Amino acid sequence: MRDTLIIFISIFILTSCKNQGDKHNSQVKFTIRQLLLKSDTTINSIAFLNDRIICLQDNGKIILFDTSYNRQDSLENKLNIYKTSYLFTLHDTVFIGTKNKTYFIDKTFEVIEFKRKERIYGEYFYEDSLYYVYGCCAGEWGGSVFFLNKNTKKTYSYFATCASQVLRFKNEYVVCNNLAHLGKSMSFLFVQQPTKLYQLTEENLKNQCNWYTTVDSIKNYWEKSKIGDVRFYRGAYGSMSLVTFPVRDSLYSIICNDSSTFIAVHKGDTTLSRQVILNKPISFHQSQVIKAGHKQICLYNLTNGSPFAAYTTTGNNSGLIVIDNTRIDILDKFQKANE
C-alpha cells in the first residue's frame, strides 16, 4: 500500500509539472504589428550595426533603418559612394563590396578598404567562442552544415538540406532547414556535440554542399545517419520556417504553409501551432536571419527562386520580420493586417 501511494504521488507530481509547462507555453501571447517597409525595391541582404538595420537593395543601393524603422538619409549617402554588389557580416564586422574591392564599415559608418585577404567558407550562419558555423546548399541535390572549430581548425559536418538559420538553444545547436523545390518542406536538426559529426579532412570537401555523396558508406543518407548523436525531425510537408527563436524556456518558429503564417512551439519531436499571425502565407524561397542585440531580424524574399513571382505576387517580393521577445514586427510594402 505504501509503495502504491508513493507511485501515485510521483505520477501526480510529474503530471502537474507537465501541465504547468503546457500552461506556461500557452500563456505566451505574441503582439504582432504590421508596418510599411520603406524600401525602394527588393532587399537582397541585411546586416546590423550600431542600432541600424543595413539593407542592400536589388539596385545596388544601401538603405538604413533606425530602431523605429525610419530611413537614415545622411548615413545612406555616406555608404552609397560605390555601387555595392554584396553585403555580409564576418566576426562582428560588416563588409560591403564591389566587383573589384571589399570594404568594411566602421562604427561611425565610414567605408574603409579591406586589403587583408581571408578565406570564407560557405554561407555564414552562427559564431560563438568555439565554432564558426556555415552552410552550403545545392537545392534538391542536397546541402550540409559545417562546424569549424576555431581552436583546433578541425571541421565537422552533417546533412542539412538546406540550412537557413543556426542558433544556440540551451545546450544544443539548432539547424533550421528549408527547401522550396516542387513544393515546400522544412526540418530541424539538433546538435549537442559537433565533434561527434563527420570530420572532414580534405580541404575540397569543406566547401562542397553534398560532400557525403562522394562517400560510399553514407552516400544514400540525406537527413540522418547512425553517426552524430543528433536529433532530427521534419515539419509538415508544404510548410517552411521563416525564423526560429527562444522565448522564456521554449523554442518557437514562424511557419508558413499554404493557407496561413503562424507561430509554432517546438514540443518533443514536432511543432505545435500556437498563434496565427496572418490569414495567408508569406511566400518566399530564401531567408536570412541575423542577430541585432537582443533581437532577431529575418529577411525573406523570392528573388532567388522566381523573379517573375517576386514582382507579381503582391506583398511577397521581400520583407523584414523583427522579433523582440514576444513582440513581432512584420515590415513589407503591401501586406494588410488581418480583419
Buried (B, 14 or more C-beta within 10 A) or exposed (E): EEEEEEEEEEEEEEEEEEEEEEEEBEEBEBEBEBBEBEBEBBBBBBBBBBEBBBBBBBEBBBBBBEEEBEEBEEBBEBBBEBEBBBBBBBEEEBBBBEEEEBBBBEEEBEBEEBEEEEEEBBBBBBBEEEBBBBBBBBBEEBBBBBBBBEEEEBBBBBBBBBBBBBBEBEEBBBBBBBBBBEEBBBBBBBBEBBEBBBEBEEEEBBBBBBBBBEEEEBEEBBBBBEEBEBBBBBBBEBBBBBBBBBBEEBBBBBBBBEEBBBBBBBBEEEBEEBBEBBEBBBBBBBBBBBBBEEBBBBBBBBBEBBEEBBBEBEBBBBBBBBBBBBEBBBBBBEBEEEE
